[in-house]
Amino acid sequence: MKQVRMGIIGFGVQGGGYAGFITEGKVEGMVLGGICDIDPEKKKKAEQEYPDVPFFENYEDMIGSGKVDCVITTVPHYLHPVIGIYAIEHGMPVIIEKPAGVYTKQVKQLIECSQAHPDVPFAIMFNQRTNPLYIEVKKIMDSKELGNLRRTNWIINNWWRSTNYYNQSAWRATWGAEGGGVLVNQAPHQLDLIQWICGKPKKVYANCKFGSHRNIPVENDVTAILDYGNGATGVFVTCTHDFDGTDRFEIDCDGGKIVIENSKRAVVHKFIKTEDEIDKTFTPEMSAKLFRGEGEMKKYEERVIEFPSAWGSQHCIVMKNFADHLLYGTPIMAPGADGINGVRLANAMLLSSWLGKEVDYEFDDDLYIEELNKRIKEEGKYPLIEE
């Protein structure tokens, strides 16, 4: 096998984009093997744009067809684990889109299935993990170059979405069909990255606003406090109604800090001494000068990390990496099992807000489903989750 035949399950905006990347030759080692969608209009579109590519009306037929070597799920969030499990059980390598699922218990079932079939490759589309900027930042944090973590602050509120955006599809911004709002749709990459780079918190307290400035039932404004359990804390802010938003991620350590702007540029400050060492040697005379603004105290060495990044290129890297894994055994950059971490953090934020109290990061999975079902029942449009 010199090229991997990718099957795309779901021919919407994302699936259509992936089909374009592959057929334009942007994913080395991969060709488009098949397209699947249940919508007759999508079938017409696929036959017009890709007349020589087999089309399937259900994913079971595609997976069993022999026409594809792997599949990717670009479908509603609730279906990611469902299709992922089916693919793995039938020996089909699979990339699932983010998020890995809507609730942790569902994702755990997917991971358990993968563990029972370790020979079937399983990845997740965490394309931001291929961003060289975040790769470099993770290296810095893993190396302890800046010492121990003290604080994280990420404001990512540049997801502005209009009322028309929410009105274009009946399933959008619903508990029963989409599974939530900004935490499951726009912010999963940041929820993954903050843990990938800085580690998992122990506790979460969140204030979620539901339908803030929009007529929707789900969360579209979130302010969360993270407790890492070792004295370090964090704040995560995201929303979809700030018209002129910000993307700023600040990581403070006892030996320096990193400030990342717009996921493109990071400024690294490495202290000459750790904060503890500075504090122990800081005399009253030095304090007086500092407060009077007299003289300069060299606090840190500075360097800038900056990489250009074109939209879509990172998605292509994930798919190329998967092709390389199938062809040459290259390690998977974003293992599918990692997908549960961001789902757990999103669930913890929602559960905290629903209960009005701080919750453990390792919360009760069944309690989350119980609370989610209350919201689905209030909508009155979709069946409840049965476990």
Salt bridges, closest charged atoms under 4 A:
GLU24 OE1 - LYS26 NZ 3.15
GLU41 OE2 - LYS44 NZ 3.57
GLU49 OE2 - LYS45 NZ 3.07
GLU57 OE2 - LYS43 NZ 3.06
ASP69 OD1 - ARG5 NH2 2.96
ASP142 OD2 - LYS138 NZ 3.21
GLU145 OE2 - ARG303 NH1 2.88
ASP192 OD1 - ARG129 NH2 2.78
ASP221 OD2 - HIS241 NE2 2.75
ASP242 OD1 - HIS241 ND1 3.54
GLU250 OE1 - ARG248 NH2 3.44
GLU250 OE2 - LYS257 NZ 3.99
GLU261 OE2 - ARG248 NH1 2.34
GLU275 OE1 - ARG150 NH1 2.94
ASP276 OD1 - ARG150 NH2 3.20
GLU294 OE2 - ARG292 NE 2.73
GLU302 OE1 - HIS269 NE2 2.94
GLU306 OE1 - ARG265 NE 3.68
ASP324 OD2 - LYS320 NZ 2.71
ASP338 OD2 - ARG129 NH1 2.80
ASP360 OD1 - LYS203 NZ 2.51
GLU362 OE1 - ARG344 NE 3.67
ASP365 OD2 - LYS108 NZ 2.54
ASP365 OD1 - ARG344 NH2 3.10
ASP366 OD1 - LYS105 NZ 2.63
GLU371 OE2 - LYS374 NZ 3.04
GLU371 OE1 - ARG375 NH1 2.67
